[in-house]
Amino acid sequence: MANYDLELNRIIEEIRNNQAKLVCIQLPDGLKQQAAEIEEKIKSETKAQVLIWLGSCYGACSDCKAFGKFRFEIFRAMDRKINFVT
């Protein structure tokens, strides 16, 4: 995760500003192996429950229809625009 700028601080700030309790993060295949680390960082710095979407992801617009039955206060999709830190 150290090789990427995932902008987690921006997401954490958004969660805090909105006092969100339930958050969903959608990850592309290349970041799914860091899901637990991403979840732990967000949870450790907010009071939000974090759910990581590990289903198929074909880009940020590839959301799952099942999301409608959850009441996420914040949903963020990480896509191929993640900047590689050199």
C-alpha positions as CSV (number, residue, x, y, z in Angstrom):
1,M,0.0,0.0,0.0
2,A,3.0,2.3,0.6
3,N,3.6,2.4,-3.2
4,Y,0.2,4.1,-3.9
5,D,-1.5,7.3,-2.9
6,L,-4.9,6.0,-2.1
7,E,-6.1,9.3,-0.7
8,L,-7.3,7.6,2.4
9,N,-6.8,10.8,4.4
10,R,-9.3,12.5,2.1
11,I,-11.8,9.7,2.6
12,I,-11.2,9.7,6.4
13,E,-11.8,13.5,6.5
14,E,-15.0,13.0,4.5
15,I,-16.2,10.3,6.9
16,R,-15.4,12.6,9.9
17,N,-17.0,15.7,8.4
18,N,-20.2,13.7,7.6
19,Q,-20.1,11.7,10.9
20,A,-20.8,8.7,8.7
21,K,-21.4,5.4,10.5
22,L,-21.5,3.0,7.5
23,V,-19.1,3.3,4.7
24,C,-18.4,1.1,1.6
25,I,-15.2,1.0,-0.3
26,Q,-15.0,-0.6,-3.7
27,L,-11.6,-1.9,-4.8
28,P,-10.2,-2.9,-8.1
29,D,-8.7,-6.3,-8.4
30,G,-5.1,-5.0,-8.0
31,L,-5.9,-3.5,-4.5
32,K,-8.0,-6.3,-3.1
33,Q,-5.0,-7.9,-1.3
34,Q,-4.7,-4.6,0.7
35,A,-8.4,-4.6,1.7
36,A,-7.8,-5.5,5.4
37,E,-5.1,-2.8,5.7
38,I,-7.3,-0.2,4.1
39,E,-10.3,-1.1,6.3
40,E,-8.1,-1.0,9.5
41,K,-6.7,2.4,8.7
42,I,-10.2,3.9,8.1
43,K,-11.7,2.2,11.1
44,S,-8.8,3.2,13.4
45,E,-9.2,6.9,12.5
46,T,-13.0,7.1,12.5
47,K,-16.0,5.6,14.2
48,A,-17.4,4.2,11.0
49,Q,-18.1,0.6,10.2
50,V,-16.3,-0.1,6.9
51,L,-17.4,-2.7,4.3
52,I,-15.1,-3.5,1.5
53,W,-16.7,-4.5,-1.8
54,L,-14.7,-7.5,-3.1
55,G,-17.0,-8.4,-6.0
56,S,-16.2,-7.8,-9.6
57,C,-15.1,-4.3,-10.4
58,Y,-14.8,-3.1,-14.0
59,G,-14.1,0.5,-13.1
60,A,-15.6,3.0,-10.7
61,C,-18.9,3.0,-12.5
62,S,-19.3,-0.7,-12.0
63,D,-21.3,-0.6,-8.8
64,C,-23.4,-3.5,-7.6
65,K,-27.2,-3.4,-7.7
66,A,-27.2,-5.0,-4.2
67,F,-25.8,-1.7,-2.7
68,G,-29.4,-0.4,-2.7
69,K,-30.4,-2.7,0.2
70,F,-27.6,-1.3,2.4
71,R,-27.8,2.2,3.8
72,F,-24.3,3.3,3.2
73,E,-23.7,6.9,4.1
74,I,-20.6,7.1,2.0
75,F,-19.6,4.9,-0.9
76,R,-16.2,5.4,-2.6
77,A,-14.9,3.4,-5.5
78,M,-11.1,3.3,-6.1
79,D,-10.3,2.9,-9.8
80,R,-7.3,3.0,-12.1
81,K,-6.7,6.7,-11.5
82,I,-4.8,5.9,-8.3
83,N,-1.5,7.6,-8.6
84,F,1.7,5.5,-8.3
85,V,4.1,7.1,-5.8
86,T,7.7,7.1,-7.1
